[in-house]
Amino acid sequence: MKIVVIGGTGLIGSKTVERLRKRGHEVIAASPNSGVNTITGEGLAEALSGAEVVLDLANSPSFEDKTVLEFFETSGRNLLAAEKLAGVKHHIALSVVGTERLQESGYFRGKLAQEKLIKASGIPYTIVHSTQFMEFLGGISGTVGQTVHLSPAYVQPIASDDVADAMADVALSAPANATIEIAGPERARLSELVARYLKAMKDPRTTEADVEARYFGARLNDQSLVSDDNPRLGSITFEQWFAKSAQPT
């Protein structure tokens, strides 16, 4: 089967491509660097020719409100139109648990717009809502001096290897025509989890729990970023991921 992975050279994309190729499928790792651009439409028709499944794992290069909305709307329209012409049988998109609950945030407004385009397209689809990736712990902002201000809300982060396993399985399954959820095996408070990460990385900064601290512009509560919808759980725990990945540079 021919499968096209948009954003196929990114963190999740590259791992998903590797898994699908190992299972014997023809996989195109599509990205602007490979001549496939969902914003301009360049290379889309050629890449999608003969494809049965498309996974959209691309992310906006900017998180500014207007730019991120334009990215997801333009990319979504161009990709879905090209898929219709190519006769694609299953469109899969990776989105975020809590997207509909976090509409204060321009980023999540962009993701919701993307999801609405998919549902209205007429193409059989599966939207995968994932909790935050463990690999993103080091990139969380909110630093004032040597203190990182973070919400104490619960998170349930998932390792990128578990996300890629799930995306590969979805690619080889029938369209759900619905949203499914994937999440990490454990919950923790965001402020406490980042404190553990900083300590593991020998980062001198400290963390401070702050209920007013924003996450991509949105205020969090204990339900914002965790799954309550019988998700597929990853197998890699915080400690296992820390031991393997959180190494000081």
C-alpha positions in Angstrom: 0.0 0.0 0.0 1.2 3.5 -0.8 1.1 5.8 2.2 2.0 9.5 2.2 3.2 11.1 5.5 3.0 14.9 5.5 5.6 16.2 7.9 7.4 12.9 7.3 10.8 14.2 8.4 9.7 15.6 11.8 9.9 13.9 15.3 6.7 11.8 14.9 6.8 11.7 11.1 10.3 10.1 10.8 9.5 7.4 13.3 6.1 6.7 11.7 7.7 6.4 8.3 10.3 4.0 9.6 7.6 1.7 11.2 5.4 1.6 8.1 8.4 0.8 5.8 9.4 -2.0 8.1 5.9 -3.4 7.6 6.5 -3.5 3.9 4.6 -0.5 2.7 5.6 2.2 0.1 5.9 5.3 2.2 6.5 8.9 1.0 8.1 11.1 3.6 6.7 14.4 2.3 7.9 17.8 3.4 8.9 21.1 1.8 12.5 19.9 1.8 11.4 16.9 -0.4 9.5 19.2 -2.7 6.0 18.7 -1.2 4.5 21.9 0.2 0.9 21.9 1.5 0.8 25.7 1.7 1.8 26.4 -2.0 0.5 23.0 -3.3 3.8 22.3 -4.8 4.4 18.6 -5.4 1.1 17.5 -3.8 -0.5 15.9 -6.9 2.6 13.9 -7.7 3.2 12.7 -4.1 -0.5 11.6 -3.7 -0.8 9.8 -7.0 -1.8 6.2 -6.2 -1.8 6.8 -2.5 -4.5 5.1 -0.4 -3.6 6.6 3.0 -2.4 10.1 4.0 -1.1 11.0 7.5 -1.0 14.7 8.2 1.7 15.2 10.9 2.8 18.7 9.9 2.9 21.5 12.4 2.8 25.3 11.9 6.3 26.8 11.9 4.9 29.8 13.9 2.6 29.9 16.9 1.5 33.4 16.4 -2.3 33.4 16.4 -3.0 34.7 12.8 -0.2 32.7 11.3 -1.0 29.4 12.9 -4.7 29.7 11.8 -3.7 30.5 8.3 -1.3 27.5 8.2 -3.8 24.9 9.3 -6.6 26.3 7.2 -4.5 26.7 4.0 -2.6 23.4 4.4 -5.8 21.5 5.3 -7.7 22.8 2.3 -4.9 22.2 -0.2 -4.2 18.7 1.1 -7.8 17.6 1.3 -8.5 18.9 -2.2 -5.5 17.0 -3.6 -6.6 13.9 -1.8 -10.0 14.0 -3.4 -8.5 14.2 -6.8 -6.1 11.3 -6.0 -8.9 9.1 -4.6 -7.3 8.8 -1.2 -9.3 6.4 1.0 -8.2 7.4 4.5 -7.0 10.8 5.9 -5.4 10.7 9.3 -4.5 13.8 11.3 -2.6 14.1 14.5 -4.1 16.7 16.8 -4.1 17.4 20.6 -6.2 16.2 23.5 -8.1 19.2 24.8 -8.2 21.1 21.6 -11.9 21.9 21.9 -11.4 22.9 25.6 -8.5 25.3 25.0 -10.0 27.8 22.5 -8.4 30.8 24.4 -5.3 29.7 22.5 -4.7 30.7 18.9 -2.8 27.5 18.4 -5.7 25.4 19.4 -8.2 27.5 17.4 -6.0 26.6 14.4 -6.1 22.9 15.3 -9.9 23.0 15.7 -10.2 24.7 12.3 -8.1 21.9 10.8 -10.3 19.2 12.3 -13.5 20.9 11.0 -12.1 20.9 7.5 -11.4 17.2 7.8 -14.9 16.3 9.0 -16.5 18.3 6.2 -14.3 17.0 3.4 -16.2 13.8 2.7 -13.0 11.8 2.8 -13.0 8.9 5.3 -10.9 10.0 8.3 -9.4 9.3 11.7 -8.4 12.2 13.9 -5.9 11.2 16.6 -5.9 13.4 19.7 -2.6 12.9 21.6 -1.5 14.3 24.9 1.7 16.3 25.0 4.9 14.6 23.9 7.5 14.0 26.6 10.2 15.3 24.2 8.6 18.8 24.5 9.2 19.1 28.2 12.4 21.0 27.7 10.7 23.6 25.4 8.0 24.8 27.8 8.5 28.5 28.4 7.5 30.8 31.2 10.9 31.6 32.7 11.3 34.7 34.8 14.9 35.0 35.9 15.8 31.5 37.1 12.2 30.5 37.8 9.9 28.7 35.4 6.3 29.6 36.1 4.0 26.7 35.2 0.5 25.6 35.8 0.0 22.8 38.4 -2.7 21.2 36.2 -2.4 17.5 35.4 -0.8 16.4 32.2 -0.4 12.9 30.8 2.5 13.1 28.4 3.4 10.4 25.9 6.7 9.4 24.4 7.2 10.0 20.7 7.9 6.2 20.2 4.4 5.4 21.5 2.8 8.1 19.3 4.6 6.7 16.2 3.4 3.1 17.1 -0.2 4.4 17.4 0.0 6.4 14.1 1.4 3.4 12.2 -1.4 1.2 13.6 -4.1 3.7 12.6 -2.6 4.0 9.1 -3.1 0.3 8.6 -6.6 0.2 10.1 -10.0 1.2 8.6 -11.1 4.8 9.0 -12.9 5.5 12.3 -14.7 8.6 11.0 -14.2 9.8 14.5 -11.7 11.1 17.0 -9.6 8.7 19.0 -7.3 9.5 21.9 -3.8 8.4 22.8 -2.1 9.3 26.1 0.9 8.4 28.3 0.5 5.8 31.0 0.8 8.2 34.0 -0.5 11.6 35.1 1.5 14.2 36.9 1.3 17.9 37.6 2.9 19.9 34.9 5.0 22.1 37.3 6.2 19.0 39.1 7.1 17.1 35.9 9.1 19.9 34.5 10.9 20.2 37.8 11.9 16.6 37.5 13.0 17.2 34.0 15.2 20.2 34.8 16.8 18.3 37.7 17.6 15.4 35.4 19.1 17.8 32.9 21.1 19.5 35.7 19.4 22.7 34.7 19.8 25.3 37.5 16.3 26.8 37.1 13.6 26.1 39.5 9.8 25.8 38.9 7.0 27.6 40.6 3.4 26.3 40.5 1.2 29.2 39.2 -2.5 28.6 38.4 -2.4 31.7 36.2 0.5 30.5 34.1 -0.6 30.0 30.5 -0.1 27.1 28.1 0.0 28.4 24.5 -2.1 31.3 25.7 -4.7 29.2 27.6 -5.4 28.9 31.3 -5.4 25.2 32.4 -7.4 23.2 34.8 -7.0 19.5 35.8 -9.1 18.3 32.9 -7.6 20.5 30.1 -4.7 18.3 28.9 -5.7 14.8 30.1 -7.8 12.1 28.4 -11.0 10.8 29.9 -12.2 9.0 26.8 -10.7 5.5 27.2 -7.5 6.4 25.3 -4.9 4.0 23.9 -2.2 4.2 26.5 1.5 4.3 25.7 3.8 1.9 27.5 6.8 4.2 28.2 6.8 5.7 31.7 8.3 9.0 32.7 11.2 7.3 34.5 11.9 5.0 31.5 11.9 8.0 29.1 14.0 10.2 31.5 16.6 7.4 31.9 16.9 7.1 28.1 16.4 10.6 26.8 16.9 13.2 29.5 20.6 13.4 29.4 22.5 16.6 30.1 24.3 18.0 27.1 
